[in-house]
Amino acid sequence: MRIGIFTAAGGKTGFGHLGRCLALRDALRERGEDPVVYVDGTYGAGCGIKAEQWQEDTPPSGFDICVIDSYEPDALYLKGLDNGLDVFLDDYMRLEYPPGVVINGALYAEELPYNRDDTLLGVEYALLRKPFWDLTPMEGEQGIFVSAGGSTPGNVLEKICRVLLEQTDETLNVLSVKPPVSSVRVNTFFDLDAEEMLKLMQISSCAFSAAGQTTYELARAGLTGCIFSVAENQENNLRAWERSGVFKSAGRAYDEGFEGLLRKHAAVLGRGVNTSARELVDGQGARRAAEFILERVR
């Protein structure tokens, strides 16, 4: 079966779209298929990924299954798709999608008025990368996990690190190309694969993270945490996690009160395995989605 997964990564796009596309690819592989992932952006090719500026070309056609995960294609572009089954990965009901399957694995997805039957909605369809599917929770004691997303200005990380260095005596495990601040307590990590990311989460005692796709992996890993938004498309996620009680919220990273909320949560945030988070996110979303998609074309 010919399966193409089309997404974008790198630069301002970040890596959340790519991560969930790789999750779906691996779940389809587990069922004997061989999907190809096409990535538009600054992320290099390799490991079964092809670099291709597909968003500037004619819409993909001729696939048995075609998956689209990007904020760039408009409704007119998507209407030009010509495949056996089109699948759209969505976050906030970005537009009215053409016939096919819409997957939104966000915590708030079932609240959105899609008004169509061909949807997989809610956290049970959260597309987590393969190492997060089957794991044993661990209670980490080797620092605080810190991430502001792959496309966030460095000054956000600097603010977070300065607050945590002031409010705690723990080491900071920061996802960043370079140290946001100069301190022997700051360890930086860059370009981690999924297994390395899981290990870093598992050794960490808690997390301060942007409210993107990483929150679902943090929940699966069982971390307590404080989250914040760095982009408009994270607002729904931020509010949903706050309502659930799973994570604390520091609001918008660019608001005036952001550092005050960080200090507040840094002083009281608990440690240990976050059982309520793990109860919400069981890690099987990619497998469920792959099974549903394949049933539609067989």
Residue frames as qw, qx, qy, qz and C-alpha x, y, z in Angstrom:
[[0.000, 0.888, 0.460, 0.000, 0.00, 0.00, 0.00],
 [0.418, 0.383, -0.018, 0.823, 1.33, 3.46, -0.92],
 [0.377, -0.831, -0.384, 0.144, 1.21, 5.76, 2.10],
 [0.401, 0.431, -0.101, 0.802, 2.60, 9.31, 2.20],
 [0.401, -0.762, -0.402, 0.312, 2.79, 11.45, 5.34],
 [0.373, 0.575, 0.093, 0.722, 3.34, 15.14, 4.60],
 [0.452, -0.808, -0.290, 0.243, 4.42, 17.62, 7.26],
 [0.311, 0.796, -0.178, 0.488, 6.75, 20.54, 8.05],
 [0.761, -0.554, -0.164, 0.294, 9.48, 21.02, 10.66],
 [0.605, -0.027, -0.010, 0.796, 12.27, 23.30, 11.76],
 [0.091, 0.333, 0.105, 0.933, 12.54, 27.07, 12.02],
 [0.354, -0.162, 0.241, -0.889, 9.39, 28.78, 13.25],
 [0.748, -0.112, -0.470, -0.455, 7.38, 25.60, 12.69],
 [0.509, -0.481, 0.620, -0.354, 9.15, 23.68, 15.45],
 [0.210, 0.260, -0.932, -0.140, 9.07, 19.88, 15.66],
 [0.503, 0.062, 0.641, -0.576, 5.69, 18.99, 17.14],
 [0.764, 0.410, -0.083, -0.491, 4.11, 18.20, 13.76],
 [0.497, 0.476, -0.723, -0.063, 7.01, 15.96, 12.80],
 [0.160, -0.259, 0.860, -0.410, 6.94, 14.11, 16.12],
 [0.654, 0.177, 0.528, -0.512, 3.33, 13.03, 15.79],
 [0.723, 0.516, -0.291, -0.356, 3.79, 12.13, 12.13],
 [0.281, 0.439, -0.848, 0.099, 6.65, 9.83, 13.07],
 [0.415, -0.068, 0.756, -0.501, 4.40, 8.30, 15.73],
 [0.774, 0.368, 0.191, -0.479, 1.73, 7.54, 13.14],
 [0.550, 0.568, -0.587, -0.173, 4.36, 6.23, 10.71],
 [0.025, 0.345, -0.905, 0.246, 5.69, 3.81, 13.34],
 [0.582, 0.110, 0.617, -0.518, 2.19, 2.59, 14.24],
 [0.769, 0.497, -0.100, -0.390, 1.49, 1.91, 10.55],
 [0.359, 0.538, -0.763, 0.006, 4.83, 0.10, 10.25],
 [0.338, -0.202, 0.825, -0.407, 3.85, -2.06, 13.22],
 [0.721, 0.328, 0.458, -0.403, 0.93, -3.22, 11.07],
 [0.712, 0.112, 0.598, 0.350, 3.11, -4.16, 8.13],
 [0.429, 0.871, 0.214, 0.102, 2.92, -0.95, 6.08],
 [0.646, -0.118, 0.091, 0.749, 5.84, 1.17, 4.87],
 [0.124, 0.953, 0.274, -0.044, 4.86, 4.86, 4.93],
 [0.557, 0.239, 0.009, 0.795, 7.17, 7.59, 3.63],
 [0.210, -0.832, -0.312, 0.409, 7.39, 10.89, 5.56],
 [0.446, 0.540, 0.198, 0.686, 7.90, 14.03, 3.47],
 [0.376, -0.700, -0.305, 0.525, 9.13, 17.07, 5.41],
 [0.308, 0.765, 0.163, 0.542, 8.98, 20.65, 4.17],
 [0.391, -0.918, 0.041, -0.058, 11.26, 23.02, 6.08],
 [0.131, 0.810, -0.550, 0.158, 14.75, 23.28, 7.49],
 [0.746, -0.357, 0.545, -0.136, 14.81, 19.80, 9.03],
 [0.164, 0.514, -0.765, -0.353, 17.21, 17.54, 7.16],
 [0.876, 0.091, -0.292, -0.372, 16.30, 14.24, 5.55],
 [0.228, 0.369, -0.874, 0.220, 17.31, 10.81, 6.82],
 [0.185, 0.024, 0.879, -0.440, 16.00, 7.87, 8.86],
 [0.163, 0.461, 0.863, 0.126, 13.16, 7.24, 6.44],
 [0.104, 0.820, 0.305, -0.473, 12.36, 10.95, 6.04],
 [0.522, 0.376, 0.408, 0.647, 12.45, 12.75, 2.70],
 [0.081, -0.538, -0.112, 0.832, 13.03, 16.50, 2.45],
 [0.220, 0.406, 0.680, 0.570, 10.59, 17.95, -0.06],
 [0.109, 0.184, 0.145, -0.966, 9.00, 21.38, -0.55],
 [0.060, 0.380, 0.898, 0.215, 5.61, 19.78, -1.07],
 [0.049, 0.714, 0.505, -0.482, 3.66, 22.84, 0.09],
 [0.103, 0.626, -0.250, -0.731, 4.91, 24.78, -2.92],
 [0.004, 0.094, -0.875, -0.474, 4.02, 21.99, -5.34],
 [0.594, -0.181, -0.432, -0.654, 0.74, 20.56, -6.58],
 [0.691, -0.373, 0.386, -0.484, -1.26, 18.70, -3.90],
 [0.194, -0.288, 0.937, 0.043, -0.15, 15.09, -3.31],
 [0.797, 0.213, -0.049, -0.562, -2.00, 12.51, -5.39],
 [0.718, 0.319, -0.602, -0.141, -1.96, 8.81, -6.18],
 [0.005, 0.299, -0.841, 0.451, -1.54, 7.56, -2.61],
 [0.462, -0.374, -0.795, -0.123, -3.71, 4.90, -1.03],
 [0.442, -0.783, -0.375, 0.227, -3.42, 6.92, 2.18],
 [0.369, 0.511, -0.075, 0.773, -2.23, 10.53, 2.35],
 [0.470, -0.690, -0.421, 0.353, -1.67, 12.23, 5.73],
 [0.253, 0.671, 0.020, 0.697, -1.36, 16.01, 5.94],
 [0.545, -0.691, -0.338, 0.334, -0.03, 17.77, 9.06],
 [0.393, 0.054, 0.048, 0.917, 0.79, 21.43, 8.52],
 [0.061, 0.703, 0.427, -0.566, -0.74, 24.86, 9.16],
 [0.082, -0.387, 0.382, 0.835, 0.25, 26.14, 5.71],
 [0.023, 0.220, 0.809, 0.544, -2.06, 24.45, 3.14],
 [0.377, 0.115, 0.201, -0.897, -5.33, 26.33, 2.69],
 [0.670, 0.264, 0.579, -0.382, -8.74, 24.87, 1.87],
 [0.645, 0.658, -0.179, -0.346, -8.24, 25.33, -1.87],
 [0.170, 0.559, -0.811, -0.035, -4.94, 23.40, -1.79],
 [0.360, -0.101, 0.882, -0.287, -6.50, 20.56, 0.20],
 [0.721, 0.427, 0.290, -0.463, -9.44, 20.30, -2.21],
 [0.534, 0.646, -0.476, -0.267, -6.87, 19.40, -4.87],
 [0.336, -0.366, 0.862, -0.097, -5.84, 16.20, -3.09],
 [0.803, 0.233, -0.304, -0.456, -6.54, 13.06, -5.11],
 [0.083, 0.350, -0.910, 0.205, -5.88, 9.98, -3.00],
 [0.459, -0.264, -0.836, -0.145, -7.67, 6.86, -1.79],
 [0.493, -0.749, -0.434, 0.085, -8.04, 8.27, 1.74],
 [0.235, 0.604, -0.228, 0.726, -6.90, 11.65, 3.00],
 [0.622, -0.562, -0.465, 0.286, -6.12, 12.08, 6.69],
 [0.119, 0.750, -0.084, 0.645, -5.73, 15.49, 8.32],
 [0.560, -0.328, -0.527, 0.549, -3.97, 16.07, 11.64],
 [0.075, -0.753, -0.198, -0.624, -5.53, 19.10, 13.28],
 [0.345, -0.054, -0.585, 0.732, -5.17, 21.14, 16.48],
 [0.081, 0.362, 0.414, -0.831, -7.87, 23.78, 16.58],
 [0.459, 0.649, 0.605, -0.035, -10.35, 23.16, 13.72],
 [0.293, -0.377, 0.273, 0.835, -8.09, 25.25, 11.49],
 [0.346, 0.239, -0.370, -0.828, -10.43, 25.05, 8.50],
 [0.836, 0.168, 0.290, -0.435, -13.23, 22.98, 7.01],
 [0.255, -0.381, 0.831, 0.313, -11.40, 19.92, 5.78],
 [0.606, 0.227, -0.497, -0.578, -12.43, 18.03, 2.64],
 [0.946, -0.150, -0.083, -0.277, -13.69, 14.42, 2.85],
 [0.564, 0.365, -0.661, 0.335, -11.38, 12.11, 4.77],
 [0.700, -0.505, -0.458, 0.213, -10.43, 11.50, 8.39],
 [0.006, 0.791, -0.244, 0.562, -9.61, 14.30, 10.83],
 [0.754, -0.281, -0.484, 0.344, -7.47, 13.42, 13.86],
 [0.060, -0.731, 0.250, -0.631, -7.16, 15.80, 16.80],
 [0.721, -0.188, -0.618, 0.251, -5.59, 14.14, 19.81],
 [0.057, 0.404, -0.343, 0.846, -5.73, 17.22, 22.03],
 [0.076, -0.221, -0.809, 0.539, -7.27, 17.18, 25.48],
 [0.279, 0.426, 0.290, -0.811, -9.88, 19.73, 24.38],
 [0.042, 0.083, -0.730, -0.677, -10.62, 18.28, 20.92],
 [0.052, -0.443, -0.890, -0.091, -14.06, 16.92, 21.73],
 [0.003, 0.663, 0.398, -0.634, -15.20, 20.43, 22.66],
 [0.021, 0.353, -0.395, -0.848, -14.68, 21.70, 19.10],
 [0.653, 0.439, 0.389, -0.479, -17.73, 21.76, 16.76],
 [0.190, -0.261, 0.773, 0.546, -16.35, 19.70, 13.87],
 [0.656, 0.390, 0.230, -0.605, -19.86, 18.62, 12.82],
 [0.631, 0.425, -0.579, -0.292, -18.63, 15.59, 10.88],
 [0.946, -0.248, 0.074, -0.194, -18.55, 11.87, 11.59],
 [0.885, 0.289, -0.199, 0.308, -15.09, 10.99, 10.28],
 [0.011, -0.808, 0.383, -0.448, -13.12, 12.29, 13.28],
 [0.772, -0.209, -0.495, 0.340, -10.85, 10.79, 15.91],
 [0.077, -0.769, 0.100, -0.626, -10.99, 13.27, 18.78],
 [0.677, -0.695, 0.094, -0.223, -9.54, 13.49, 22.26],
 [0.189, -0.740, 0.642, -0.063, -6.49, 12.46, 24.20],
 [0.836, -0.060, 0.545, -0.030, -7.06, 8.76, 23.49],
 [0.769, 0.559, 0.197, 0.239, -5.79, 9.61, 19.99],
 [0.150, -0.918, 0.325, 0.170, -2.77, 11.66, 21.12],
 [0.874, 0.431, -0.167, 0.153, 0.03, 10.64, 18.74],
 [0.462, -0.789, 0.400, 0.066, 3.03, 9.98, 20.95],
 [0.425, 0.620, -0.653, -0.095, 6.36, 8.79, 19.63],
 [0.823, 0.018, -0.557, -0.113, 7.10, 5.08, 19.90],
 [0.388, 0.158, -0.723, 0.550, 9.24, 5.00, 23.09],
 [0.290, -0.136, 0.392, -0.862, 6.28, 6.52, 24.97],
 [0.677, -0.118, -0.485, -0.541, 3.83, 3.76, 24.00],
 [0.884, -0.329, -0.331, -0.014, 4.84, 1.11, 26.54],
 [0.314, 0.520, -0.495, 0.621, 6.87, 2.27, 29.52],
 [0.603, -0.486, -0.567, 0.280, 7.26, 1.94, 33.26],
 [0.106, -0.934, -0.024, -0.341, 6.91, 5.17, 35.28],
 [0.681, -0.007, -0.376, 0.629, 9.98, 6.32, 37.16],
 [0.301, -0.931, -0.183, 0.090, 10.40, 8.86, 39.93],
 [0.630, 0.502, -0.119, 0.581, 13.25, 11.06, 38.75],
 [0.524, -0.786, -0.131, 0.301, 15.59, 12.95, 41.06],
 [0.622, -0.135, 0.246, 0.731, 18.14, 14.47, 38.68],
 [0.120, -0.162, 0.167, 0.965, 16.90, 17.97, 37.93],
 [0.410, 0.597, 0.413, -0.553, 14.03, 19.94, 36.45],
 [0.466, 0.321, 0.651, 0.505, 13.06, 19.40, 32.80],
 [0.093, 0.697, 0.112, -0.703, 12.80, 22.76, 30.98],
 [0.369, 0.222, 0.674, 0.601, 11.52, 23.29, 27.44],
 [0.222, 0.570, 0.176, -0.771, 10.07, 26.29, 25.61],
 [0.732, 0.583, 0.330, -0.127, 9.57, 24.59, 22.25],
 [0.725, 0.041, 0.374, 0.576, 11.72, 24.41, 19.15],
 [0.325, 0.582, 0.322, 0.673, 10.81, 27.82, 17.75],
 [0.347, -0.892, -0.287, 0.034, 10.70, 30.02, 20.86],
 [0.248, 0.814, -0.288, 0.440, 13.05, 33.01, 21.38],
 [0.634, 0.072, -0.613, 0.465, 15.83, 32.33, 23.84],
 [0.085, -0.378, 0.353, -0.851, 14.79, 35.08, 26.24],
 [0.784, -0.342, -0.146, -0.497, 11.83, 32.94, 27.38],
 [0.882, -0.064, -0.410, 0.222, 14.18, 30.15, 28.43],
 [0.345, 0.335, -0.407, 0.776, 16.44, 32.70, 30.10],
 [0.441, -0.453, 0.127, -0.764, 13.54, 34.01, 32.24],
 [0.908, -0.255, -0.229, -0.241, 12.52, 30.50, 33.25],
 [0.786, 0.107, -0.431, 0.431, 16.05, 29.43, 34.14],
 [0.119, 0.421, -0.364, 0.822, 16.73, 32.53, 36.22],
 [0.639, -0.424, 0.056, -0.639, 13.55, 32.03, 38.22],
 [0.954, -0.150, -0.252, -0.065, 14.22, 28.32, 38.81],
 [0.619, 0.263, -0.447, 0.590, 17.83, 28.94, 39.80],
 [0.133, -0.441, 0.313, -0.830, 16.58, 31.49, 42.34],
 [0.711, -0.301, 0.065, -0.633, 13.66, 29.45, 43.67],
 [0.991, -0.119, -0.017, -0.063, 15.18, 25.95, 43.77],
 [0.315, -0.707, 0.611, 0.163, 18.53, 24.30, 44.38],
 [0.846, 0.163, 0.505, 0.044, 18.05, 21.72, 41.63],
 [0.288, -0.220, 0.624, 0.693, 19.90, 21.19, 38.37],
 [0.562, 0.569, 0.135, -0.586, 18.07, 22.33, 35.23],
 [0.505, 0.053, 0.767, 0.393, 17.83, 19.97, 32.23],
 [0.296, 0.681, 0.074, -0.666, 17.20, 22.48, 29.45],
 [0.668, 0.411, 0.537, 0.309, 16.31, 21.74, 25.82],
 [0.133, 0.954, -0.052, -0.263, 18.36, 24.37, 24.01],
 [0.759, 0.559, -0.147, 0.299, 21.13, 24.76, 21.44],
 [0.402, 0.375, -0.441, 0.709, 23.17, 26.75, 23.98],
 [0.324, -0.413, -0.670, 0.525, 22.85, 27.54, 27.71],
 [0.034, -0.836, -0.390, -0.385, 20.23, 30.29, 28.22],
 [0.324, -0.905, 0.194, -0.195, 22.15, 31.45, 31.32],
 [0.480, 0.486, -0.654, 0.326, 25.62, 30.85, 32.66],
 [0.621, -0.503, 0.404, -0.444, 25.45, 28.43, 35.60],
 [0.074, 0.319, -0.945, 0.009, 27.03, 25.12, 36.58],
 [0.425, 0.178, 0.772, -0.438, 23.50, 23.97, 37.44],
 [0.641, 0.553, 0.041, -0.531, 22.28, 24.27, 33.85],
 [0.448, -0.115, 0.814, 0.351, 22.68, 21.28, 31.53],
 [0.506, 0.499, -0.126, -0.692, 21.64, 21.74, 27.90],
 [0.533, 0.092, 0.828, 0.148, 20.37, 19.09, 25.49],
 [0.393, 0.555, -0.199, -0.705, 19.74, 19.48, 21.77],
 [0.591, 0.345, -0.577, -0.446, 18.39, 17.34, 18.93],
 [0.376, -0.183, 0.862, -0.288, 17.35, 14.46, 21.19],
 [0.396, -0.083, -0.781, -0.475, 15.61, 11.51, 19.60],
 [0.668, -0.451, -0.235, -0.543, 12.47, 10.10, 21.20],
 [0.839, -0.241, -0.438, 0.214, 14.29, 7.56, 23.37],
 [0.436, 0.124, -0.326, 0.830, 16.71, 10.20, 24.64],
 [0.278, -0.434, -0.037, -0.856, 13.82, 12.57, 25.35],
 [0.788, -0.428, -0.350, -0.272, 11.98, 9.93, 27.35],
 [0.747, -0.117, -0.427, 0.496, 15.10, 9.14, 29.39],
 [0.179, 0.267, -0.207, 0.924, 15.62, 12.83, 30.15],
 [0.525, -0.461, -0.152, -0.699, 12.01, 13.17, 31.28],
 [0.850, -0.319, -0.416, -0.054, 12.25, 10.05, 33.42],
 [0.628, -0.063, -0.415, 0.656, 15.31, 11.21, 35.33],
 [0.012, -0.379, 0.068, -0.923, 13.82, 14.67, 35.92],
 [0.055, -0.249, -0.780, 0.571, 11.82, 15.45, 39.06],
 [0.284, 0.727, 0.491, -0.386, 9.29, 17.82, 37.44],
 [0.460, 0.308, 0.486, 0.677, 8.89, 19.97, 34.33],
 [0.139, 0.712, 0.141, -0.674, 8.44, 23.56, 33.14],
 [0.387, 0.100, 0.743, 0.537, 7.35, 23.40, 29.52],
 [0.310, 0.163, -0.274, -0.896, 5.61, 25.16, 26.67],
 [0.607, 0.178, 0.591, -0.501, 2.05, 23.92, 26.19],
 [0.533, 0.436, -0.504, -0.522, 2.58, 22.14, 22.87],
 [0.868, 0.084, -0.445, -0.203, 2.90, 18.46, 21.92],
 [0.337, 0.344, -0.744, 0.463, 5.54, 17.94, 24.60],
 [0.475, -0.300, 0.413, -0.716, 2.86, 18.15, 27.30],
 [0.921, 0.006, -0.118, -0.371, 1.41, 14.81, 26.19],
 [0.735, 0.275, -0.556, 0.275, 4.79, 13.11, 26.42],
 [0.013, -0.395, 0.578, -0.714, 5.35, 14.69, 29.85],
 [0.723, -0.207, 0.188, -0.632, 1.97, 13.38, 30.98],
 [0.930, 0.131, -0.325, -0.113, 2.75, 9.92, 29.67],
 [0.532, 0.345, -0.599, 0.489, 6.12, 9.98, 31.47],
 [0.596, -0.599, -0.527, 0.093, 4.27, 10.89, 34.66],
 [0.385, 0.076, -0.255, 0.884, 5.89, 14.23, 35.47],
 [0.088, -0.826, -0.430, 0.354, 4.33, 16.95, 37.56],
 [0.461, 0.163, 0.279, 0.826, 4.71, 20.29, 35.84],
 [0.102, 0.740, 0.216, -0.629, 4.02, 23.92, 35.12],
 [0.498, 0.334, 0.583, 0.548, 3.18, 24.84, 31.53],
 [0.054, 0.678, 0.062, -0.731, 2.84, 28.08, 29.56],
 [0.661, 0.631, 0.390, 0.111, 1.95, 29.18, 26.05],
 [0.344, -0.450, 0.325, 0.757, 4.45, 30.65, 23.61],
 [0.063, -0.017, -0.623, -0.780, 2.09, 30.76, 20.62],
 [0.552, 0.003, 0.056, -0.832, -1.60, 31.32, 19.98],
 [0.749, 0.050, -0.555, -0.358, -2.15, 27.72, 18.88],
 [0.411, 0.036, -0.820, 0.398, -1.15, 26.54, 22.38],
 [0.301, -0.259, 0.271, -0.877, -3.84, 28.53, 24.19],
 [0.817, -0.173, -0.231, -0.500, -6.53, 25.83, 24.05],
 [0.773, 0.057, -0.589, 0.228, -4.06, 23.22, 25.25],
 [0.175, 0.262, -0.522, 0.793, -2.92, 25.42, 28.13],
 [0.515, -0.243, 0.158, -0.807, -6.48, 26.01, 29.34],
 [0.869, -0.076, -0.379, -0.308, -7.46, 22.35, 28.98],
 [0.643, 0.098, -0.633, 0.420, -4.52, 21.08, 31.01],
 [0.045, -0.249, 0.445, -0.859, -5.17, 23.71, 33.68],
 [0.694, -0.202, -0.048, -0.689, -8.84, 22.69, 33.91],
 [0.850, -0.001, -0.523, -0.064, -7.84, 19.04, 34.22],
 [0.603, -0.751, 0.230, -0.141, -5.65, 19.80, 37.23],
 [0.951, 0.086, -0.005, 0.296, -2.82, 17.74, 35.75],
 [0.572, 0.173, -0.059, 0.800, -0.44, 20.67, 35.21],
 [0.155, -0.742, -0.264, 0.597, -0.16, 24.15, 36.73],
 [0.476, 0.710, 0.321, 0.407, -0.36, 27.13, 34.38],
 [0.393, -0.434, -0.034, 0.810, 1.99, 30.11, 34.16],
 [0.343, 0.811, 0.241, -0.409, -0.13, 31.72, 31.45],
 [0.667, 0.721, 0.037, 0.183, 1.36, 33.37, 28.39],
 [0.773, -0.157, -0.029, 0.614, 5.16, 33.58, 28.28],
 [0.327, 0.345, 0.125, 0.871, 5.07, 37.14, 26.95],
 [0.342, -0.812, -0.350, -0.317, 2.61, 38.54, 29.53],
 [0.010, -0.734, 0.371, -0.569, 3.79, 40.87, 32.26],
 [0.669, -0.509, 0.359, -0.407, 2.91, 38.49, 35.09],
 [0.882, 0.237, -0.404, -0.045, 4.68, 35.46, 33.63],
 [0.411, 0.385, -0.668, 0.487, 7.73, 35.51, 35.91],
 [0.407, -0.333, 0.456, -0.717, 5.54, 36.01, 38.98],
 [0.914, -0.018, -0.007, -0.405, 3.53, 32.90, 38.15],
 [0.744, 0.343, -0.542, 0.187, 6.73, 30.95, 37.53],
 [0.064, 0.411, -0.648, 0.638, 7.98, 31.91, 41.00],
 [0.675, -0.215, 0.269, -0.653, 4.68, 30.95, 42.57],
 [0.960, 0.093, -0.139, -0.223, 4.64, 27.48, 41.01],
 [0.575, 0.458, -0.596, 0.323, 8.37, 26.85, 41.44],
 [0.172, -0.442, 0.601, -0.643, 7.96, 27.29, 45.19],
 [0.659, -0.091, 0.497, -0.558, 5.13, 24.77, 45.59],
 [0.752, 0.318, -0.427, -0.388, 5.28, 22.36, 42.65],
 [0.843, -0.327, 0.396, -0.158, 5.29, 18.77, 43.83],
 [0.147, 0.520, -0.812, -0.218, 7.63, 15.97, 42.82],
 [0.468, -0.006, 0.865, -0.179, 7.11, 12.27, 42.15],
 [0.104, 0.193, 0.847, 0.485, 5.02, 10.34, 39.61],
 [0.383, 0.156, 0.058, -0.909, 1.99, 12.26, 38.35],
 [0.267, 0.174, 0.948, -0.009, -0.59, 9.46, 38.38],
 [0.413, 0.665, 0.416, -0.463, -3.46, 11.66, 37.18],
 [0.262, 0.671, -0.434, -0.542, -1.45, 12.55, 34.07],
 [0.019, -0.232, 0.944, 0.234, -0.70, 8.92, 33.26],
 [0.367, 0.382, 0.801, -0.280, -4.36, 8.01, 33.71],
 [0.423, 0.730, 0.105, -0.526, -5.28, 10.56, 31.03],
 [0.472, 0.692, -0.473, -0.272, -2.58, 9.65, 28.51],
 [0.893, -0.194, 0.404, -0.051, -2.06, 5.92, 27.99],
 [0.211, -0.565, 0.648, 0.466, 0.31, 6.22, 25.00],
 [0.488, 0.178, 0.835, 0.181, -1.82, 4.12, 22.62],
 [0.373, 0.706, 0.164, -0.579, -3.19, 6.94, 20.44],
 [0.210, 0.549, -0.621, -0.519, -0.99, 6.24, 17.40],
 [0.106, -0.003, 0.990, 0.094, -1.93, 2.56, 17.44],
 [0.346, 0.543, 0.658, -0.391, -5.64, 3.38, 17.66],
 [0.335, 0.718, -0.108, -0.601, -5.38, 5.88, 14.81],
 [0.089, 0.403, -0.812, -0.413, -3.41, 3.50, 12.58],
 [0.227, 0.201, 0.950, -0.069, -5.93, 0.72, 13.15],
 [0.370, 0.664, 0.434, -0.484, -8.84, 3.01, 12.28],
 [0.252, 0.678, -0.371, -0.583, -7.16, 4.36, 9.13],
 [0.009, 0.253, -0.918, -0.306, -6.26, 0.92, 7.79],
 [0.309, 0.369, 0.848, -0.221, -9.75, -0.39, 8.43],
 [0.367, 0.696, 0.160, -0.596, -11.08, 2.44, 6.27],
 [0.357, 0.626, -0.506, -0.475, -9.10, 1.36, 3.21],
 [0.063, -0.205, 0.973, 0.085, -9.21, -2.43, 3.52]]
